[in-house]
Amino acid sequence: METFAQAVALVATQEALLAIVLSCMFGLFVGAIPGLTATMATAILVPFTFYMSPIPAIATVIACTAMAIAAGDIPSALLRIPGTPSSAAYTEEAYAMTKQGRGSQALGISIVASCIGGLFGFVVLAITAPMLAKAALRFSSFEYFWLAVLGLSCASLISSGGPLKGLLALFLGLSVSTIGMDPLTGTPRFTFGTVDLMGGISFVPAMIGLFAIGEMLKYRPGATALTAAAQVKNPYKGIGAILRKYQVNLWRGSAFGTLIGALPGAGGDLGAWISYAMAKRFSKTPEKFGKGHEEGLVEAGACNNSALSAAWIPAMVFGIPGDAVTAIAVGILFMKGLNPGPQLLTQNPQNFYAVMLIFLIANLLLIPLGWLAVRAANKIFRISRAYLNGGIIVFSVVGAYAAENSVFGILVMGLFGALAYVFHRARFPVAPIILGMVMGPMLEHNFTTSMIISQGNPLGFFSRPLAATLGAIVILLWISPLIVRLLRRRSPAQAAGPSVSE
């Protein structure tokens, strides 16, 4: 109890509370602007933490990220341009609701589900951090390979153009991810002698091009950003009834996000894709997905922020970053003398629980500040689409340049924007391309590492209990459509059997 009181005293300072509020507002602004990501927002704030005390410095990162992740759903729903990579998983769903005049509902679901998911992750993080971190450390390259395959398998479930088109787009993303240096041998691949390609193609300018620039190319003169059907009023009206209806999805998304976030390197982006796919797989009405259905938004929205909270489990307890944001935060912790690791819980437990309280405050602020952000976006996006497009392009260019720190990032953005336009005309989904680019390096690295460990024996992927379990789940996911089809064919035959014998 004394430790908790010390943690409260650390957070309840004017410097810490001011840092939380200002960081939340900045995160909302960045997350709501297409082309700017939560990681980018965190990176921008790092120089300001040099002059802060340790707890306010970490509070800046936590609060900014939590808000940016939630705010990324605003342009996703209103403009069909995801503000963050995780919101790309359900952009089509949210935008379909907006076209039906239910944009307020879509945003309300995203904000409230994110808040509940974040609070769920906070509770799990505060109570079971050491236990979950130990479980995450048991994952080897074999388990991470199957986890990556599981994420990629979801592409066929998520894609709006059908499994075949989704897989083709996914393979394109995987192909792009192989550009650059071989992770094991250091050999250049598909660089064509170009130095800019040595480091590979960053998914940030690619994502900006596929979604932001691709959407700009579809612009028709005279249009406004929001149609009459897309006007946002009270985002929280009727949300309680929706969440009660889909409470299984809400808690399943929160639980899954917590588990996936605790795995170093997995991140909330992967969790959003898988949780949305799970919602569709286990739904009683899967045919409604992609046409403006609330079920997938509830589950993926809850998964987003719960994964964000859980990503701090390996970061705080073992010093292993769970994602890009926690990698920045771990650097700040070292810089401030709060070396993350088991000693943080034993020698300075008040600092650990202070971080937990910051999570609580940041997620509770999602509700009021989220309402303000939606109302502000409603006014901003009402202006002429031509002016709004100009602003989006400026931010997109800045985001693409910052990702590569060179003009090459802008070129990548333009090329992928043209590709998105072609894909839209051919009715191919573009979201699986990003999934393939994000998961490709993880898949390749863990596959090659596992093959070296097993000396080329494929059975090595089933040599560990955790790997065998994940492998069985993936294989079952692959063959389940075939099994269902065979059972459907067999059941009419069985029903017809007695009548024939009679």
Disulfide bonds with the S-S distance in Angstrom:
none
